Structures are given as C-alpha cells and as structure tokens.
Amino acid sequence: MISWSLLTTLVLAGFTTANPMRRAECSALHLVFAAGTGEVGLGLAGTPFSDALATAIPGTTTYAISYDTSVEYNATLVTASESIQKYFVEQVAACPDQKFVFGGYSKGAMVLHRTSLPSAIKSKQIALVVFGDPYLKYQTTEHENAWPIDNPIVNLSPVNKTVSGANIASFCNVGDVICDLTGGEVGPHLAYGTDGSASKAAQYLVGPDFNPIKHHGSSQFSISSRSWAHVLQPNRTATHGAPQNHDNEPRKVTTGINRGTYQALHVLLYRSINLRSVQSVTSLYGIITSLQPEHSVYITSLQIGPEWCVNNEHFRLNRSLAPQLHRVLQNLGNLKSLSLAITPNALNVLLNNLVAPFHLDTFAHSGKLSTALLRFLEQQSSITKLGWQGAMSQREVDSLYFSVEGNPGLLPELEVLEGPLNLLKALIQIRRISRVTIFQWLGYYSYIEEFLASIKLAMVPITQLGFVDDVPIGTGWIGIGWIGIAKRLQSTPAFSTLKELRVVKLFRKSVDDYGPKIGDVFPSNPPFDFLHFEALEKFEFTHSTGVRHAPPPVGVDEWLIFHQMHQLTAWRELSPSLHTVLLWGSVVS
C-alpha cells in the first residue's frame, strides 16, 4: 500500500461540512474543538465526541473553531493558533469559572499543538483530546510535544491502556496513514467518528483513571445550553438515532462523500510516496505503467524503504522487482527527491542503463560505489543534497574523491552531505558543502581526527552539523561519540561558523522499548559544555520514532531544572546566539 506524505494524506480527513457552532453560555465545562482538513464545524470526529461528552457530563457546551482548513500546513496553522488564543482569552473573561476540554482531529490536532496559551488559561484546561495526530508520525519535534495544558501527561493508547495522571488522550488507529508510524491506510484515519473512538474519549474523561475530571466530578456540571453539529454531505441521506431536539423528534443528519472533491485532489495524493513493502512496489508499478499512468507527472518525491538504513539493514527489495522500479523511474519526469534504502545489488540493477527523465534536488541511497551509480550521479548534476547511508571502504572514498575532483560536472551543486566520516572529510574539501550529517554507526571512530582536520580545508564554512546515532541505550555511554566530536569542533573554524547542531537518536524497538534515561544522553559533567560556539542559533535532540520513545515532558523539565538549564538564558551563557533549544520536542524558553 502506498504511504502518502503528510501534505497529501491530510486532505483525506473527510471533507464534510457542518453548520458552525454558536458561542456557548457560561457552562461549567466547555469543549473547544478544531476539525480536520476540508471540514467545517466540528467535523467527523468532533461531532460524535461533542455529543458523547455532553451525554457523559450534562450541561457541557461546545465551540467549533472556525479556521482555514485548506490543504496548507504552515501559515494557516499559525493564524488558527492566534485566533484560538484570542477566543480563549475572550471566553475566560466572559466566563471566569469555566473549565475547558481542548481537542482536534488531524489538521485540528496540529492546530492544538501550535496553540500557545497563557499560564492562567492553561490551568483551566482539564483535558486535551486528539484524533489522528500527524505529529505522532511526521516528527516535527518543535511541536509534537507541545501541549497547551499544565503538566502534560499523554496516554497514547487510551482505547486499551491507562496512564496514571494522564490529562491528554491521543487516539491513533492501527494502520492510520497520518499518525501510525507504519500505517499506510486512509480508512483508519477516516474512522474516528464511527469506530467508537469518540465515545471512548468521553468515557475516558469521566473514568477513574483520568484525574482532572474525577477531581472536578461530573455532578458539578450543571445543565445548560447544548449545541449539536449537523454534518452536511451531499451524496446520501439517512436518519440516525441521534439525541432528541427540543421537539422530541429524531434529528436528521445527512452523510456522504463529496467525490468531486476527492477527484480534484489526485494531484496531491501522488506528490510524495513512501514504499516499504513488496506489495506497495507492485501496486505503484501497476498504477504508473497501466492503470493510471497520467498520475506519474504528480510524483515529486519517492522513498523506497526506511528513512534511515542502519547497519546495512536494507529494505529487502527482491531482485525481480528492481526492473519494475526501473520502469517506474523512467516515467517520473517531475521527480525531485529520491531515496533508495535497498541492497547494493538491487541498487545496481535499478540504476543500470537508467535513462532518467527527471532532475533531482535530493538523492539518498544505501548501496556501494559502482559504475552504474557514478553514471547516475553524473546525469543528476542538479543534486544539492546527497545521503550515503552505506558504509564505505577507503578505496571507495578515494575512487569517488578522484572522480569528483576530476569531473566538474559531477555533483557541482552539492551543498548538503549525509554519510560516514571518511566520505564527509573527503568531499567538503572539493565541493561547497556547508551542511553535514554524520552517521555514527558506520565505523566513524577511525576518521575523527581526519574529519576535524578537514574542516580547516573546507571550501565553505560548516554552518549545520547533524549526528544520527544508533548506540543502544542503557550502555552508559550513549552520546559520548557525538558529544566528543562537538567539543573538539570548538578548536576548529566551526567554533565561529556553526549555526545549527542536531542529534537524531535511532531506536531498535526490540532492544530499546523501555525508553531512554536522560542522564545517558548527556553523560559528561557539566552536561552541556559541548555547546560553546560563537554563532550557534539552534540545538535539537530528538528521536526518529518521535514522542513514543521520548521521556515525558515533565521528566525533561525536572531534569533541566536539576541542571539549572530550564531557561534559555542559561543556554545563552554557553552560546550567546542561541534562540532555539529543543529536547525531545520540549522547547526551552
């Protein structure tokens, strides 16, 4: 099954429409909910959740956030969050004793994450509820752990798991293409309104394991006005056993799918594709070569296999499938980004005699240097970012070095390089590479000295440095490698040129399921002395699997307070230019 990108799949959030909810009176409990992409009003998840919550806690009122739910996930989120903040300020002024449940579905969950509330209003949030949260899968770490509530504790499996003291319920169906890390199905993302998740959310809020509601007690919430969302979809009509209106007549709700809207979105559906199974490769081959070949012009990004290919743990693409992918690539004239985490043999078969109709900006692979690969790179003179996830012998590095040095048309535009240290130290001297990422599992210890020396010979200053770390946690020395390099960089020109430092921790779930210990990440004493850089503006530490393997925000805060690093001013004593510090998604401010 094709795994669609965040931008394209969020458009499948339902495209239902609903009458906007009117502003609530001063009820004791008030639900504020943001619908998903293309929805108006409460949407497919917010509507049944509002109904269920009002049944569980009589008198609960609801407000459907009115914001731009179009297919855009930057400016519209900022505008929406500012609008919501204003709404809360006005609502609290009008109803100072009111408490809130804040929720969102799909894009609405992103809006919730982006909303920054004053402490006085955060304290009035007794619960947050999200359905199909994109930040669980698409790890935008600046936002995935940002929750507008005091002392956030998240239950990531509220359907079948209890978390003591949790005040956040995050519902993510298995297989959901938007929030499930391995999900590739649209159906589970559209099911929250009909699969019982909404009712479960309401039950969860009044259950014995949810401390805030239990503390307030549902008996304290008096009956007041109640608003109902009417889902308006044009294709079919049905009468549901919905709550009664004031005339004691069943409410008629029209439901359906706006097929015209879906048909208009096929451009977005094919923009970015990730294939991680034999079936998905075969499916794409059938679509591009026979079923819907006209859709090939919409594909601009194609990823085969995982984002990070650790220790040559490639996606095992059958040799027989390589010719199918070969044909697919020959039809992708608008492709700009290509990632091939496949075996070296499969890579050679795939690239051999490939006449590529595209001009790439980004190319990543996990293969070996070969004639077929060199010829492909020569064809793709437009590449600005290269990821080399396979280990390289010194002989391979030397061969590539002399090929690049002697051929001005080979990787002439290269600016970003990811790979083993011996590759990095070779190419930064002959290409204008300012951003590098070190893959630490590729035997990097042997080349640290040479890499540090090469920085002095780099064609342009190094401004961004990243580490992708696969050292198992619990060993007591996680991070020593990258911390050691960062410290020693302070004696190189990078001391005055480095602007961004980022560390990505990879997890092998069978080994590391119990989660990290914060002290294992920063084992030196004092723990932050590796950040002495004159121009450093941003430092980030994150996990490739996002919030599921991150320490709870409360734990991060407590650890920062213990080390007196919980305020940005403390970090600026190390690097005066720092303006962004992110630890597992927690923003230090």
N, C-alpha and C positions, 0 to 999 in steps of 0.2 A: 504494500500500500504506500502510495506517495505521501511523504510527510511534508505538509505545506509549511511555509515560513509564517512567522508571526503576522506580518503585514497582510498576507493573503488570506490566512485562515480566520483571522478575527472578523472578516466580513461575513462569515457564515454564522454569526451569532443570532440569526433568526430573521431579521428584517421584518419584525412585526411592528405594528403601530398601536398606540394606545392614547386615550384621552389623558392629557396632563392632570396630575393630581393637584387639588387646590390646597392652599396653605392650611395647616392644621391649627386647631384651637390648642389651648394650654392643657393638653393631656399630660398624665404622669410620665408616659413612655411614648417616644416619637421615633418612628423608623424613617431614616433618610436613605434613599436607595438610588444608585446610578445604574442604568440599563446598559446593554451591550451595543456593539457596532450596529448601526442602522435602525436601532429601536427608538421608540418614543414612549414616554411614560415609564412605567415600571418594567416592561418587557417580559420575556418568557420566564425568567427566574424570579424577578421581583414581585410579579403579580401573585403567584401562589404563596410566596413567602410572606407577603403582606397579609394575605387572608389568614394563613395559618398562625401568624404571630398575634393577630387581633383576636383569633379564637382562643389561643392559649393564654393571652393576657388581655382580658376585656378592657376596652377603652383605649387601646393602642391606636395612635393615628399614624398616618403615612404621608411622606412627601417624596414625589418622584422628581429627581434632579433633572432640570431642563438644560441640556448642553449639546454641543455639536458631536453627534455620534458617527460622523462620517469616517471614511477609511483614511485616517491620518492619526498618527500616534506620537506627536510631539507637541506642536503648538496648541492643538485642541485640548490636550491634557492639562497644559499649563493654565489655559483660560478657564477650563472647567474647575480646576482646583481652587483658583482665585474666587470664582463665583460661589463655590460651596463654602469656602471660608467666610465670605460675606453673609451667606444665608445663615450659617450657624451663629454668627455674631448678632444678627438681627433677631433670630429666633430666641436666643438666650436672653436678649434684652427684653423681648416681649413676654417670655415665659421663663423666669429665672430659676424656677424649681424643677423644670422639665429635665428628664434623662433621655439619652439617645441610644439607639442601635443604628450603626452606620454600616451600609452594605453595598455591594456592587457585583455585577456579573460581567465577565470577560473584559471588554474595554472599561466598563464601570469599575472593575476591581483595580485597574491601573489608575483610574482617577482617584480612587480611595487612597492608594499608596502615595500618590503625588500630593495629596491634600495635607498641608501643614496647619495645625490648629494651635492657638494659644493654650498655655497650660490650664487656664481657667475653664476652657471649653473641653480640652482633652479629658479633664477629670469628670466631666458629665457624660462621657461615652462609657457605657457599661458593657458594650459588646460590639465587635466587628464581625461581619459575616461576608465571605466572598465565595463566589462560584466560578469555577473555570479560570482561575487567576493566571494570566500569562506570565507573570514574573516568577512563577514556580519553574517554568521551563526555559524561558528566554531570560537567562540570568543577567538582568540589568541591575547589578548589585547595589547601585546607588539607591534603588527604590524597593527591591524585593523584601527587605527587612524594615522598611519604613512604614510604621503603623501609627495612625493618629489616635492613640489611646495611651493612658498611663500604664506602665509596667506590662508591656505586651507579652503574652504567653500564647503561643499558637498551637492549636490542635490541627494537624494536617490530615487526620483521618477521623473526623467526627462521626462518621457513619458507624464505625465499629471499634472505636478506641476512645478512652477517656484520658485526659491530661489534667492533673490536679491544678486548680487555679487558673486554667485557661480562660482567657477572655476574648479569644479570636478563634473562629471556626472557618477553616478553609476547605471547601468541598472541591475535590478533583476526581472525576470519574476515571476508572481504568481505561486506557486507550484514548483519552481525550487528547486530540492533536494540539490543543492550546496549552494545557497545563501539565500533562503527564510526560515525563522525560522521554519515555519510549513510545508515547502514543502517536498514532497515525490516522485516527478515525475522526471524521467530523461528527458522526452520530452521537457519541457520548457527550460532546460539547453542547449539543442541542437538547439534551435530555433532562437537564436540571429542573425544568418546570413540570415534568411528567413522571419522573422516576422516584418521587418521594423525597428528594433532597430538600425541597423547600419545607415540607412538613417536619423532616428530621431536624432541620435548622431551628425551627421554632421549638420543638421538643427539647433540643439540646440546650437552648437558652433558659428553659424553665426546669431543667433536670437537676438532680442532686449534685452533679459534678461541675456545674457551672456556677462558680461562687458569686459573681456580681448579681445575677438575677435572684439567686437563692437568698442573698443578703437583703435585697430590696423587698422580695416577697410579692408574688403576683396579687395578693389581696390588697396591696396598697394602691393598685392602679384602678382608678375609678372609670366607669363607662362614660365615654364622651363621643364626639363625632367620629365617624369612621368612613373612610373613602375607599372605593373599590376601583381598580383599574379595569377598563374594558379593552381587551385585546381585539383589534380590528384588522382582520386579514381577509382579502377579497375572494378567495377561491372556493371556500365552502363554509357552511353554517351548521352549527349544532347547538343543542341546548344541554347545558351541564347542570349537575346537581350542585349549583353554587349557593353561597349564602343568600338568604332572602333579603329583598329590598323592603322599603317601608310599606309597600302594598301587599307584602307577603306573597308575591309572585316570583317564580323562579327567574333569575337573571339570565338573559340570553347572551351568549358570548360567541362571537364569530371567530373561527380559527382557520388557518390555511397557510399556504406558502406562496409568496409572491415570486412565481417562476421567472417572470420577466426581469426582476431584479437580479436573480441568480445568473441568468443568462448573460446579463450585462457585465458580470464580474469575472468572466473567464480569463480576461487579461491578467487580473491579479492572482487568480488561482494557480497559474503556472509560472509566476515570476521567480520563485525560489523553491527548489525541490531538494529534498534530502532522502536518499535511498539507503536503507540499512538491511535489506533482505533480498534474497534471490527473487521472491515474488514481486517485490517492488520494481526491480530492474526489468523483469519480464513485462510488467504492466506498462511501464514507461515506454519500452520498446514497441509494444503494440499500439499505444496511443500515437506516438510520433511517426511510426512508419506506415500505419494503415488506418486506424480508427479515426483519429483527429489530427492529421499532420499539420493542419493550419495553425495549431496551437504552439508549434515549436518556436514560432517567432516571439512568443511572450516569455520564454525561459531566459533569464539573465544570470541565474545562479544555480549551480548544480553541485551537490555534495554527495559523494559515494562513500559510505562508511562513517565512522565516528569523527568528531571534530579533532580529537587528539588520538594519535595512533601510538600508544605507549609500548615500548619494548618490542616493537615489531608485531604487536597483536593486531594484525590487519583484519579488515573485513574480508572474509574468505570468498572472494568472487570466483566462481567456477570458471575455469579456462574457456569452457564452451560459451559462457555468457559474454566474454570480452568482445567477440565480434559483434554482438548485439549492441553493446555500448558504443563500439566503434561507429556503427551506423547511426546511432542516436546523435553522437557528437558531430557527425558530418551534416546534420540537419539543424544545428543550433547556431544560426547566423548571428544572433544578438547576445550570445553568452559573454559575460564579463568576469564571472568568478567560477573557478573550477577547483574542487578538492577531491583527490583520489587517494583515499586511505585503503589501498588494496595491495596485494602481494607484488613483489618486483616482477615476477613472471607475467602476471596479469597486466601490469602496467606496460610492459614491453609489447605484449600482443595488442593492447589497446592503442598505443601510440604509433606502432609501426605502420608506415605509409599513410598516416592520417593526413588528409588534406583538410585542414581546419578552416571553416568559413568565418570563424569568429576572431576577435582581437581581445585578449584577456587583460584585465587590470590585476587580477589576483589568481595565483596558482599555488596549490599545495599538494604534496604527494608524499608517499611513504616508501618509495622504491629506491632503486640503486641507479647510479650514473650509468648510462648506456648510450649507444649511438642514437637509438630512437628518441630518447629523452632529450639529448642535446639538439637534435634536429627540430624537435617540437619547440624547445626554448628559443631557438634561432628564429622560428616562424613567429613567435609571440614577443616581438620586440617592444610591445606596449606594456608588458608586465611591470607594475610598480611594487607589488608585494609578492614575495616568494616564501613558501613554507616547505622546509625539507625535514620531514619527520622520521626519516630512516637514518640509522647510524651510518657514518661514512668512514671508510678507511682513509689513511693519509694519502694513499695512492689515488683514491677517487678525488679527494680535495685538490691535490696537486694538478690532476688532469683537468678538473673544472677551472681551477685558477688560471692555468695557461690558456685554456680555451677562451675564457672571458677576457683576459688581458690582451690576447692577440686578435680578438674579433670585436671591434667597436659596435657591431650590430647585435651582439649577444647580451641581453639584459641591460640595455643602455639607460633605461629609465628607472632602474631598481632603486627604491627608497626604503623599503621595509623588508627585513630578512629575519626568518624564524628558523632555528635549527641547532645543530651541535656546535660547540665552541670552535672546533677546528675549521668549520666552514665559515663561521662568522668572522674569525680573525683573518681569514684569507681574503674575503670579498670586500670587507669595509675599507681595505686599502686601495681598491681599484674601481669601486663604484660609489656613488654619492648616497650612501646608506646612513640614515640618521636615526632609525628606529630598529632595535634588535630585540629578539626574544630568545632566551637560552632554554633548550630542552634538557633538563638536568639528568634524565635517565640515559642519555647517550654517551656514557663514558667521558663526561666533561672534565673530570679531575685532572687528566693528563695534560690539558691545554689551558689551564687557568692563567699561568704565567704568560704564555704567548698571547692570549687574548688581551690581557691587561696591557701588555707592551704594544699591541697593535692599535689600541685606542689613540696612542700618540701619533700614529701614522695614518689615521682615518682621513678619507678625503674631505669629509664634512663632520662637524661636531655631532656627537651622540646626544640626542635630546630625550629619547624614550628607551627605557630598558625594562624587559619583562623576563620573568622566570616561570617556567611550567615545571612543577615539582611533583615527582612521583615517589618520594621517600615514604615508606609506610609509617603511619603514626604509631605512637607508643614505643618507638625505638629510643626516645630520649635525645635524639639529635636532629630531628626534623628541622629544616630551615638553616642549619649551620652552613650548608653549602652556599646558598644564595646570600645569607647574611654576611658570610666571609667575603664573598666577591664584592658585595655592596660596600663594605668597609674599605676594602683595598682600592675601590674605584676613587675614593677620596684623594688618593695621591696621583690621579691621572687627570687629564683635561676635563673628564666628565664631572669633576667636582664643581666646575663653574658653568657647565653646559646642560647637565641632565635636568629635565623638567618633569618627567613622569617616571615613577617606579611602580610596577605592578607584579604581583605574585599570584599565580593560579595554582591551587593545590588540587591534584587529581586524586580520585578515590578508587580503590578496588573494593567493591562493596563486600565481598566475601571476607576481606581482612579488616576493613575499617568501619564496619556498620555501627560500632558503638560510638562513633563520633570523636572529634579531636579534643585534646586538652590544650587550653590556650597557652599554658606555660611551655608546651613542647614546640610551639611555633616560634616563640621569641626566647630562646634559652640563654642568651647572653645577659650579662648584668653590668650596667643597666640595659634594659631590653631594647631600647630604641636608638642606641648610639650609632647605628648604621645609617642614619638619616641626615648626616652632616653634609649637606650640599647647598651651595650658594643660590642656585636657581630653581631648586625643586619646588614644583607647584602642586603635585598630586601624588599621593601614595595610596595604594589599594592592595588589600589581601582578600582573596575570595576563593571559592571552591567551584570546580567545574560542575558539580551537581547542585549548587545553589543552597537554598535555605534548608533542605532536608538533612544536610550534614553539617550545618553551621551550629555553633553554640547558641543558646538562647540569647536574645539581646540583653536580657537582664544580667546574664553571666558576663557578657562582654563589657557592659557598663561597670559592673563590680570590679572586674579585673583592671580596667582603665583607671578607676578611682583609686584602687590599691597602689598603682604605679604613678599616681598623680598625673595621668595623661588623658583625663576625661574632657579637657578643654583644649580648643585649637591653639590657644596662646602657648600652651606647654610645648606643643609640637613645633611652633614657630621659633622657639628658643633653639631648636636643632637646625631647622631650615627656615629662615625668615620669610621666604616667598611662598610657603605652603598655604594653600587656600582650600584644599580638599583632602580629607583623610577618611578612608572607608575601610572598616574592618568587618568582614562578613556582612556587608550591607549596612552596618550601623555607621551613621555619619557623625563624626566628631565635630562639634560646633562650639 
